[in-house]
Amino acid sequence: PKEVEPAILAKTIQLVQKLVDVPLCIDSSIIEALEAGLAVYKGKALLNSVTGEDESLDRVLPLVKKYGAAVVAISNDETGISQDINVRFEVAKKIVERAADYGIPACDVVVDPLVMPVGAINTSGRQVMEFVHRLRTELKVNTTCGASNFSFGLPNRNGVNCAFIACAIASGMTSAIINPMHDEVMLGVRGGNLMMGHDPECKNWIKAYRDPAAAPGRGGRTGGRRRSA
């Protein structure tokens, strides 16, 4: 209920932060709950979310500025979600500009380009990659998305998600909502980071996929020739 959510959210955040040392995303449709959560949060929170609607901008952005948070920006407005990425880009630009009016830097605006299912819109993959590239190069914002939206309704969804996330990283996507327990998806994440130079000396890739038997000191072959006695 609206009356008790602020207190519940604040208490939940305090409890979670006592148990884990990871960044949290505060999500609520109730503005009072968002502020209650931000008031007790330790560190820099990520707030979910603001849209291009004027009412949303006027209510959420002051909280982002007041508490030094980052915010997820959804690229839709009063007209809904446009199928035209140019329209969605203009919505994202509006949010970034309004955030700047409050002194919120572009890097603290994490734009969600709104990924559409490729099974319903065959060009959605190409569209979102173009959109993400523009967001990174023109607006200089960070980005996120619900990666599994892309594969909705298809067989072998994890395989599709693997390909999607690797392409998204190559286009400039800086974060995504994924399930890290899905090996295929993590293959796409690690592969994308490897290809784009985000994995110095390939350390993360090697750590995840190196054959333990081949590691030095474990009795496996190291690739060199055995010397004769």
N, C-alpha and C positions, 0 to 999 in steps of 0.2 A: 504493500500500500504506500501511496505517496507520502503519507504522514510519518511513516517509520523508516523509509528507505535511507534518508540521510544518516541517521544514527547507525543503522545496520551496516551501511557501506563504510562508514568511518571506522567502526569497530573491526570489520573484516579486514580492511587494509592494515590496521595496526597489528592484527593477529598474523596475517601473512608475512608482513615485514619482519616480525620476530622469528619466523621460521625459515625464511629463505632470503638470500641476498641477491636478488635479481630485480631488474626494472619491472614496473607494473603498468598496465594500461587501465585507466579508470573509465568505466563505461556505464552511462546511465542516461535515460531520456529526461530525468528530473534535474533541473539546474541546481536546486538546493542540495541534492545528493552529490553532484559533482563538486560543489564548493566544500561540502563537509569532508569529502574524501581528500581533496587537495589540501585542506587545512591541516590534516594529520599526517600527510604523506612525507616521508623522509627521502630527500633527493629530488631528482627531476622526473616528474611524472609525464606520462603520455595520456592525453585526454581524448576520448572518443565520444563525440566527434562534432565537427562543425560543417555545415553545408553552405551553399551560396545563397540561401534564403536570408533576407535582411534581418528577420527576427532572430535567426540562429546566430548570425554574425554579431548582432548587438548584445546577445546574452552570453555567448560562450567566449568570445575573444577577450573581454575584460578579465575573465577568470584566468585565462592563459597568461596574460600579462601580469596580473597580480601575483600569481604563484610561480612564475618562471617556468611554466610547463611547455611541453610540445603538444601539438594537436593534430589529430587525423582530420584531413579535409576531404569531404565527399564531393565529387564534382557533379552535383546536381543542384537545382534551385527550385523556385516556385513552379516552374514549367515541367518538372520531372526530370527523368534521365533521357538525354538526347542520344539518338543513335549516331549523330554526327560528332566525331571527335573534335572538330573545330569549335563546336558549341561548348562541349565539355571543357576544352582548353580555356575558353574565355571565362567559364565559371571558376575554374581553378585560379586563373589570373586575378579575377575579382577578389577571391578569398585572400590570396597572397598580398594584394595591394591594400585590402582593408586591414590585414594583420600588420602590415608595415605602418599603417596610420597609428596603431597602438604601440609601435616600437618592438613588434615581434619579428625577429629575423626570418628570412625565407627558409633557412635550414631547420627551423622549428615547426614548419608547416609540412606535414607528411601527407601528400596527396594520394588518395585512392582513385585510380582512373576508372574504376568500375568495370571489372572483367566480366564479359558476357560469355555464355556457353557456346562453344564452337559448333556443337551439334545443332544449335538453332540458328546461329549467325556464322556462316562459313568464313567470313572475313574478319571475325572478331580477334583472332590471333594477330594478324598483321596490323589491325587498327590499334590494339593496345600497345604493341611494340613501338609504333610510330608516336603514339601519345606519350608514352613514358620517356622516349628519347627527347621529345620537345619539352617535357616538364623539367628534365635534368639540364638540358642545354640552354633553354630560354628563361625559365623561371628559377633555376638553381635550387629546387626544392628536393627533399627526400620523398620517397614513394613507398607505398605498400599496397597490398591487394589480398583478396581471398583467392589464393591460387587455384583451389579445387573447383571454383565456379566454372573455370574454363572447360573442365572435363565432364560437367554434369550431364547425366543421361547416357554416357558412353561406356562401353566395356573397357576393361583394363585401365581404369581411371588413373592409377598410380603411374603407369607408363606414360600416359598423356601428360600428367602433371610434371613428370620428370623432364620431358621435352620443353614444356611451357616455362618452367622456372629457369632452365638454363638459358633459353632465348630471352627471357625477361631480364636476367642479370646482364646479358650482353647488351641489352637496350638501355640499361641504366637503373633498373629496379634496385632499390637499396634495402628493402625488407619485404616480407610476405607472411601471410598467415598460412602455416603449413602444419602437418603432423610430423614431427621429427622421428616418430617411431616407424614411419614408412621408409624402408630402405631405398626404394626406387626414387622417391622424392628427394631424399638426401643425396643420392647419386647425382641428381640434376643440380642441386645446390652446390655440391663440392666441385662438380665438373664445370659449372658456369663460373665459379670463383677462380678455378684453375685457369680456364681459358682467358679470363679477363685480367689476369695478373693480380688477383686479390688474395692469392695463396703463396706468399713468399717462399721460395725454395721448395714449393709443393709439399710443405710439411703436413698440412691437414689431410691432403689426399693420401700421402704415404702412410700417415698414422692410421687412417681408416681402412686402407685396402692392402697394405703390405702383407705378404704371406709371412706369418710368424716363424715358419720353419726356415725362411730364408734370412732371418735376422742374424747378425753376427753373434756368436756365443751360444746359439741354440742348436748346433749340430747340423744345420741345413747347409745347402750349397750356397755360396756367395757369388757365384758367377766366374770365379777364377779357376785355373787348372790346378789339379792336385800335383804337388811335386813328388818326384820319385824319391824313394828312400836311398 
